[in-house]
Amino acid sequence: MQRTQSRMPARLARANPTTVFLVTLVLVLVAFFTPGVVGGLFTLLLAAAVAALLVTTWSVQTAPTRVIRLVALTLLVTAGLVKLF
């Protein structure tokens, strides 16, 4: 199992950026346009998934990429909390 975990960040970092962007965009739009508390919870759930991915791929990302991803995660959490309350 250790061997699989050590290769996981590199595999995730090689994912097709266009596909990842489009899937994430669709999920964010669904979360933003879902009304009320359900939309807020879905947005925060999406933020948790992005945070898990960020932690997993942290070691193989450059510093500028890390900053951009942290800013995007912060905006997503903020949007989820605003929508929730």
N, C-alpha and C positions, 0 to 999 in steps of 0.2 A: 504494500500500500504506500509506503514511503516513496517508492520510485515513481508512482503515478502522481502523487502530490507534488513532487519536485518538477515534473514536466507540465503541470497544469497551468501555471502562470505564463509560460512561454506559448503554450497552445492558445490560451485566451488572447494573448497579445497579438497573435497572428490572425485573428478573426477578421473577416472582410469588413472594413470600416463602413462601407456603404450599407451593407445589410444590417449591421449593428445599429447604425444611425436610423435607418428607416423603421426597424422594429421598435426601437426606443421612442421614436417620434410618434408612432401609432399608439403605443402604450401611454405616453404622456398626454396625447390629445384625448384619448378615452378617459383618462383620469381627470383631466381638466374639465371636460364637458359632462361628466357624470355629476348630477346635482347632489348638493347637500353633504351630509356626513359620509355617505358611501364614497363619494368622489374624493373627499379628504383622506379617508382611510386608504383608498386605493393608491392615492398619490404617495402617502407615507410608506405603504407597502412597496411601491416601486422604488422609493428612495432607499429602503432597507436592502433591496436587491442590488441596487447600484453601489451601495456602501460595501456589501459583501464582495462584489466584483472588484471594487477599488482595492480592498484589502488583499484580495487574492493576487492581483496583478501589480501591486505596488513595487515589488522588487525589480520588475523588468521595464518599468516606465521611466522616462526622463523627467527631470525636475519641472520643465514647463508643462508637460502633459499632466503631471500630478496636480499642479496648481489649477489648470483648467478643469480637471475632473472634480477637484474639491469645491471650486466655485459653482459648478453645475449641481453638485450634490447639495450644497448650501441653498441654492435657489429652489431646488426641488422640495427640500424639507420646509423651507419658508412658505412656498406655495401650498403645500399640504396642510400646514398649521393654519394658515390664513383661511383656507377653504373649510377646515374643520371648525374653526371658531368664528 
